[in-house]
Amino acid sequence: MTFKKLYLILLTISTGIISCTKESPKKQYDTTRILAYEVNPKKAQLHFYWKNEQGQIYGNAKNLKTQLQANKQELIFAMNGGMYKKDQSPQGLYIEKGKILAPLDRKEEGYGNFYLQPNGIFYITKDNVATICITDSLNTAIRSIKYATQSGPMLVIDGKLHAKLTKGSKNLNIRNGVGVLPNGNLLFAMSKEKINFYDFATYFKENGCQNALYLDGFVSKTYLPEKKYEQMDGNFGVIIGAIKTN
C-alpha cells in the first residue's frame, strides 16, 4: 500500500468521525437553569399516580412517598404530571393502569395554557413505549395505553418549536415538561428559575427531542434525591413517579 493510499484511507475515516460527531444531538441535560431526569420506559418502574386505594388524592411527593414506603417501595423521582381543575381532578385525558379516569378534551378554545393550540398527550403503552403527540393526531387505540396525561401547549412538534411561542417573551414562570429523546427514553425537566416558553422549549429541542409537552407552571415541583432536589410540598393533581427496582 502506498503512502498516498494510506493517507486517503485515514482522511476518510477521520472525516466520517467528524461527520458523526456533528450529527449527534447536543447532550446537556442539567444546566444552571434546568433540572433534568432521563428515564428508560422499558426498564424503569414509571407510574402515574392520582388517588390512593382509599380514594384520597396524593397531592404531593411527601404523601406519595409515605404511601409507597408503607408498601415497601422506594420513591426515587416524582414530578407533577399535568394540569388539573379546582377539585384536583385531571384536566383533559387521564389514563391510569389502563383505565380512563378523565375524558379527552378536544375543545379548541378555552382559558389558560392548556388551550394554547396545539396541545398534546403524553402516553405510555402497555408495552412500555413512550409517545408524545398533538391531541388531534392521537391514533393509538386507547385500550393499548397504560398511562396518559393531556396537557398544553406542546413545546416541540416534529422537531420544531411550537409556532406560537415567542422568543424573548416576558411571560416567565417555573415550568416543567417532558420530551422523548432520540433513543426512546424520556427527558423530564423542570426550570430552577422562572423561564419563558420559548427558552424552555428550546432546551428540549437542543437535546434532540422531536416532541415535547409542557406539563404545568408555577405549581411545579420535583423530587429527585439523587441530585439533592427534594421538593415534597404542593397540592396538585396527577404525579408522575419512578420507584426503585431490585
Secondary structure by P-SEA (a helix, b strand, c coil): ccaaaaaaaaaaaaaaaaaaaaacccccccccccccccccccccccccccccccccccccaaaaaaaaaaacccccccccccccccccccccbbbccccccccccccccccccccccccccccccccbbbbbbcccccccccccccccccccccccccccccccccccccccccccccccccccbbbbbbbcccccaaaaaaaaaaacccbbbbcccccbbbbbcccccccccccccbbbbccccc
